[in-house]
């Protein structure tokens, strides 16, 4: 076992929310647990008992009570809290433990001045936008799409949509036209709300051309609302039919909440699009509510008086995770901009990885969430946040998006704070939470994910199907969780949903990560077991690359590979192109490829290197060999990486073998 960097204080059960929960279990259910492993075991053995306790402990508002906790425990198809009717937004806006005049949303931006909303102001804004959506005819089941950054308007729109039983979907405005339309054509939104542009550092990014194309590609979006974020003084653009001020106009209509079934769709998140169009993953009101109450209060120890920050965009599930903060009484801190520069609105920018740490000090942040690559970049830069910012309010740091190696843990305790709890999390868009993470009852060791989360029966499965401890295995979940998807959009028979998670092991969720679970309960995630790319903590789909690159007339075929950095950095993204006869890979074509990827997708999709190959290797059924090529480039002998008899063009591997040889430094 690795070095212990933090231990729970002796009075941890008296000073934490999970300690109060344990006392409540003892008082109301006569349940006593000596340590966290015992509590976890009960939570996955007695699903009805555990999740029923979460419902009761957090006083879930039920317009109609459930008939039982878990009617069917099968996967897929578990039926949680049948008969219950509730609303997610009602619980967020309850903001338990906060007064009407307490700040609940604290938003900073490189595009405009800071905005703070009190509990009363947030409720009023949701009330007015809810009425505005109703004027547009939005009702239960209608889709509302936001092409907007991490700002209060996006948050208000999500809550207003949820209050009506409408279905919300967001995309970050750096997403290009193709990325957005591939997602939203599938769900056919009635309303599109979008910013006109934004600033990233001191760079103004106008999105009017992209929005005109998006609007033209979404005929279902009859109502198109502009948020004048970049250029507040300009009029309504041609693509828009209305403005945010009109949507949020004063009204006497009261705030109300549609009581919907437990599994009624709340929002749609998307897979990265590895094998085709991004999968539209539908999450339900009740499952998300219970999961986030559990994680935020019991695992992150968030409650009234806390200020909860996670650096995220609206295109990542961590935005939805952050959004639930007020449901446990925590105010949320939003940031929109470039975290690696210091730039005020309309001011010059300079490189500065201390920006977010200074934001934490300025806002009194008590929980600071970010990605592993950001922490490692701070370490590499020699930054010591505790020397440049007053972080005395900080009690917790969260890291996700990629595994955080041991040096990253050590840096946090040496350079940020010795007494805080660092939690490395791993989970996914698929469940909008972490399967594994931290908890106040368990010590923090360098390079380890401290525990499996309550209610998540996570196992490592060997190739022969055995559950293994202390060995690398496929991450599987062998018991249902309430926040598993309601399903995929427009998948009436559930075929795509079953294929995504349950095809390899029927009745068992297969997540696509490699995991090792230690005897003492800690975990290590060592990467994706599928071909999904992971760049800067953000999962990128290979199909998205191909649809853009192969649209260029010179490109006949292409292959994209991400080589992870064993130290936890961003790694290396390599693009290989097979060109049509007469074409050559010169600087002009490289520039065009980069420009197209940046414009149609995002800056994260720009490769570190572009190489020409004679052909892309494919299987006999026509599939590109992404995983075998990755293995070859990382040193696996070709005969171990792939069976040549399964290939349509085995000679196509030669170029990758040569490149792998050239990449090995001379001894």
PyMOL commands that set and color helices and strands:
alter all, ss='L'
color gray80, all
select helices_A, chain A and resi 12-15+17-29+36-45+47-57+88-94+119-135+152-163+177-187+208-217+244-247+285-299+317-323+325-328+355-363+372-380+385-388+406-415+495-501+542-549+587-600+603-605+626-633+638-641+644-646+650-663
alter helices_A, ss='H'
color red, helices_A
select strands_A, chain A and resi 4-6+70-72+79-80+85-86+103-109+115-118+143-147+167-171+191-195+197-200+203-206+223-227+242-243+260-261+265-270+280-284+307-310+331-336+341-342+350-351+367-371+396-400+421-424+426-428+433-437+444-445+451-452+458-461+467-468+472-477+487-488+509-517+523-528+533-535+538-540+555-563+572-579+609-612
alter strands_A, ss='S'
color yellow, strands_A
deselect
rebuild
show_as cartoon
